[in-house]
Amino acid sequence: MRQQVNRQNVNQLVLASQSPRRIDLLTKLGLEFEVLPSDKEEIIPPGLSPEEVVLAIAEQKAEDVVSRLRKRIESEAIPFLILAADTLVVFDGQLLGKPSDRADAIEMLEKLSGKTHIVHTGVVVFRAEKAPGGDKNGGIKKSLINTVETSYVTFRPLLRSEIEAYVDTKEPMDKAGAYALQGIGAALVSKIDGSDSNVIGLPVARAVDLLRRSGMHILGA
């Protein structure tokens, strides 16, 4: 999948996600990028904090895509920048993933009603390019930079009837925490401290910073 071309860049940008939200956020920057989601099973080592979990998963996604692109990276003259991200919702020390069914989604939203929860997104940029003068690392020179963005989201008190009506729209069913800020779920939120785009799934300012530090030109800089 290709997006609008930015002729200033001499990098191949690859988004390791098929999330429509992340694709849309990157597209608005006017970048050319390829969508190649990781299909590797996520392995979460025990004992990690939520911030460490999102970084570990994002790094696993990026490394998987690098391995799948190995032949192309070794044969092309420009660096590949693999952008990966992972988002977790945390409430009262509990990680809230995607709801398993309607009852699970209702239960999550009842927990969040009238309360503040945390959204962490780990963002990783893996720069991979043909290794000069040999194949010490399998013919690829790799470097990685990462960051975590944290936002605090407060829900207004919700009626059971509106929670059920919202869940019945099906919007919550593939969203961590059972809501989508970019959709109908915005009606549930009374306050956000931090990045809105982080809650959607990709903290844009952080992603732009990492990509620029990895050699990509964005918005004239």
N, C-alpha and C positions, 0 to 999 in steps of 0.2 A: 504494500500500500504506500503510495507516494503522495506527498503534500506539496504545497506551493514552494517554488525554488527560491532560495536566497543565494545569489551568485557570488557573494563575498566569501563564502565558506569553502575551505579545502579539506573538509572532514566529511566522513560518512556517519550521520547520526542514525542510531537505531534505538527505537523505543521498545523495551522488553516488556510490553504490556499491550493488551487489546482493549483496555478500559476506554470506553467512549469519552469519559470525562477527561482522562489524561491526553487522549488524542486531540480533543477539542482545545484544551488549554495550550498545547504545543502549537497547534495549527494557528491560533490567534497571534503567535509570535512571528508568523510568516516564514517558518523554517521548512526546509526539505528534510524529511525523515522517513525511515522505513519502519514498519511495524512488524516485530518478530517476537511474539510472546514466549516466555519460558513455559515449558510444559513439564518441568522436572518437579517431583514431589518435594514439598518444603519440609526441611528438617529443622526443628527448633531445639537446640541444646538446652538441657535443664538448667535452672538457676539464673536465667538472664532476666534483666529488668525489661519493661516494655520497650524502652528506647533501644536497648541492645537487640531485642527480638526483631524490631522493624528493620534495623540495619543488617542483621544476619540474613533475613529473608530477602531483602533487596539485593544484597551481595550475591546470594545464591542464584537469584534470577539472572543477574548480569553475567556471572561466570558461566552459567548454562548457555546463554546466548553467544558468548565469546567462543565456547567450544564448538557450537554449531556453525559458527562463521569462520572457523580456523582456516580453511582452504582459501576463502576469499580474502581474508586479512593477509595471508602469506603471499598472495598473488598481486595485490594492489599496492599502489605507491602512497596512498593517503591513509591517515589514521582513521580508525573506526572509534566512535564514541558511543558506548552503550549506556543508555539511561534507564535505570530501574528504580522502582519505588514500591513501598509497602506501607499500608495504613492500618492502624489499630485504634479502636475505641476502648477507653479504659474508664470504668466507673467503680468507685469504692474498692479499688484494687483488683477488680475482675476484668479480664479481657472479653470484650463483646465482639464476636465475629459476625458473619452473615447468619441470619436466623434459619433454622432448619425447617420450620413450617409456620403456619399462621399463628398457632398458639405461642410459639417461641418469640415471634416478632411482637405480639401483643405484650408478652411478659417483659421483653426488653424495654419497650416504650413506656410501660408503667413504671419501671425502675427509674427511667430518665426523667419522667414527668416532674416538673418543678425543681429539678436539681441541675447541678453543673457536672459535666463529664469532661474527660480529656481526650484529645485526638492527637496521636503521634504519627508522623510520616517519616520514614527513613528514605533518603534519596542517595543514590549511588551513581557516579559516572565512572565507567571503566574505559580507559583509553587503551586501545590495543592496536599495534602496528607491526609491520614486518621488522624483525630484529636485524640490525645492521651487522654484516660480517660474520654470519654463522647462525647456528640453530641451537644455541645453548638452552633456550627456553622453548624448544619446539618450533623455532622460527618466528616467535612472536615476542615482542617487548610489551609488557603490560604495566599499567599504573592505575591506582584507584584512589578516588577522593570521595568523601561522603559527609552527610550532615543529617541531623534530625530536627524537624520543625514540630513545635508543640502549640496547640490551640486549646482554649477552654470554651466550651459551648454550654450555654444555659438554656434549658427548655422552660417554657411557661407551663403552668399547671394544665394538664390535659384531662379532658373528660374521657371516660371509658368508651363512650359512643364515637367520639372523633378518632380515638386510637383505632377502633375496629374499622371505621370507615376508611381511614388512611391505609391500613394494612390491606383492605380489600381492593385498593387500587393496584396492588401487586408491586408498587414501587419499592417498598422496603426489602423485598425478598432476596435481592442480591447485593445488599449494602451492609457494610459493617456497622453495627449499632442499630440497624433496621430503619435508617432514614437517609434521605438524599437532600442535602442542602441546596443543590442546584435544581431541585424539582419541587414537588408539593411539600416536601419535608421542611422547606424554609418557613412554612406557616407554623411550625412547632417551636421555632427558636426565638427566644427573646433577646439574646445577647451573645456576642462572640468576642472573646479577648484573644487576639492573634490573627493569623492569616486565614481568610475565608477560603482561598484556593487549597490550603492544606486540608481543610475539612472535606473538600470535594475530592481530594485524592492526590494532588501534586502542588506543593508550595512553590509557586512560579518564581518568586524572587530568589529563593534558595537554588532552584534548578538552574536558573539563568546564571547565577554566580558560579556554580560548579562547572557548567558548560563553558563559560568564558575562561575560567582557570584551566580548562582542558584544551583550550585553543580555538574555540568556536566564536565567531563574530555574531552578535545578536543585537538588533535594533541600532545598528551603526557603531557599536562598540565591541 
